[in-house]
Amino acid sequence: MDDKDRTKEDLINELAEMRLHIAALESIEETLRTSEERARVMLLAMPDLMFRLDRNGVFLDYKAERSELYAQSEDTIIGKKNRDISPLEFSDLIEHYINAALATGEMQIFEYQLPIPGRGLHDYEARMVASGADEVIAIVRDLTERKKSEKAIMSIAKGISGIVGEKFFNSLVEHLANILEADYAYIAEIVSDKPNHLRTFSFYAEGRFLDNMEVDIAGTPCEKVEGSAPRSFPSGIQKLFPKAFTMAHLDVDAYSGIELKDSSGKRLGLMAVMRKKPFEEISIVEMVLKIFAVRASSELERRKAEDALIASEKELKKHQASLELKNLALREMLIQLEFEKNKLQKNIDNNVEKFILPVIQKLEMSSHAAPERWTPSFGQVRG
């Protein structure tokens, strides 16, 4: 009876332990499933391409859209050998780094170019590591936009190097238009007494400079440009802004602009580029505008300071001229007063000589010519 009871207890305990073990396994499995899902989502969110290849360059797995691949005619590249579906020079490069990664166990970092059907020549950076005895994983980043941005920035920087003043603004908008393949590029300042108006002072349009103009920006994309980041409308300007009549006249379809501010953060104006067709790589346009907005802002602030100085000098010269005129008038007045004073003194002298001196002389003469009066003494009267 006791042996049977103990056996039952043992079975119950073993069953309970099994249930706990199963629950722990289920918990571990759920944790692994959650971790795998998290890793999968993270991989999908990464903009980089990923490829797993064996020692012979055969694709074991990959993460990439078909439009991002060189071999777009293939439904899948898994099981395909890289040399069979890629250019020869590129195949040699990949095999070289596969062997280096497997031989050294160290990460291999290299750049290459590959023509992608329908998208042109692209620049890439690959980071390849051994993921087993006979396979590697390559994480590939598309550097095309960065390379284009760097090229654009260097070209514009070289074009405006050492230039200041009006020539700087003209050179900048011309280079912006040419490098970014825009039909129009301009820099404009806010009209002081009309805060909703802009006045261009450098406007490059289809290979030539236009006369400067003043426009009301109400109802235009210019009105939306604020803050330190560019504001872009890659296409559909005329539908989005039906009141942008000047842009409609110029047949503008795409716009990207950025504010220009002084060192205190006060808004000075804006810089923008426009196209008759949509912008295809708007991120490059925005990056270039953001970089050169700093230089354009400083030049515009310097220009305003110079204008204020010139205006102050003109006002000072005007004031000096006014003072000189007043001093001249004062000197003429003093000369006239001196003349009148001398004239008056002369008249006085003449009158004294003509009228008063003769009288004095007569008085003196009459005084000397009068007889001495005799007064008798008392004794003489008595005798």
Long-range contacts (C-beta under 8 A, 24 or more apart in sequence): 47-141, 47-142, 48-139, 48-140, 48-141, 49-139, 49-140, 49-141, 49-142, 50-137, 50-138, 50-139, 50-140, 51-137, 51-138, 51-140, 52-131, 52-135, 52-136, 52-137, 52-138, 53-82, 53-94, 53-98, 53-135, 53-136, 53-138, 54-134, 54-135, 55-98, 55-99, 55-102, 55-134, 55-135, 56-81, 57-81, 57-82, 57-83, 57-91, 57-94, 57-95, 57-98, 58-82, 60-135, 67-116, 67-118, 67-119, 68-116, 68-142, 69-116, 70-114, 70-115, 70-116, 70-117, 72-117, 72-118, 86-114, 87-114, 87-115, 90-114, 97-126, 97-128, 98-128, 98-136, 101-128, 101-129, 101-130, 101-136, 102-130, 102-133, 102-134, 102-136, 105-130, 111-143, 123-147, 145-281, 145-283, 145-284, 148-281, 148-284, 149-284, 149-287, 149-288, 152-179, 152-180, 152-284, 152-288, 153-287, 153-288, 153-291, 155-179, 156-288, 156-292, 160-295, 164-299, 164-302, 165-299, 165-303, 166-201, 166-202, 168-299, 169-201, 169-202, 169-296, 169-299, 170-202, 170-204, 170-209, 172-202, 172-271, 172-292, 172-295, 172-296, 173-202, 173-203, 173-204, 173-271, 174-204, 176-204, 176-271, 176-273, 176-288, 176-289, 176-292, 177-204, 177-273, 179-288, 180-273, 180-284, 180-285, 180-288, 181-275, 182-273, 182-274, 182-275, 182-285, 183-250, 183-252, 183-274, 183-275, 183-276, 184-250, 184-252, 184-273, 184-274, 184-275, 185-271, 185-272, 185-273, 185-274, 186-271, 186-272, 187-260, 187-269, 187-270, 187-271, 187-296, 187-300, 188-269, 188-270, 188-271, 188-272, 189-260, 189-268, 189-269, 189-300, 190-267, 190-268, 190-269, 196-223, 198-222, 198-269, 198-270, 205-250, 213-246, 215-246, 218-243, 219-243, 219-244, 220-244, 220-246, 220-247, 221-247, 221-255, 221-257, 222-257, 222-270, 222-272, 225-257, 225-258, 225-259, 225-270, 225-272, 226-259, 227-259, 228-258, 228-259, 228-261, 228-290, 229-258, 229-286, 229-290, 230-256, 230-257, 230-258, 230-285, 230-286, 230-289, 230-290, 231-256, 231-257, 231-258, 232-256, 232-257, 232-279, 232-282, 232-285, 232-286, 234-278, 234-279, 234-282, 235-278, 235-279, 237-274, 247-274, 250-274, 250-276, 251-276, 252-276, 253-277, 253-278, 254-278, 254-279, 256-282, 256-285, 256-286, 256-289, 257-289, 258-286, 258-289, 258-290, 258-293, 259-293, 260-293, 260-296, 260-297, 260-300, 261-297, 262-297, 262-300, 262-301, 262-304, 263-298, 263-301, 268-297, 268-300, 268-301, 268-304, 269-300, 271-296
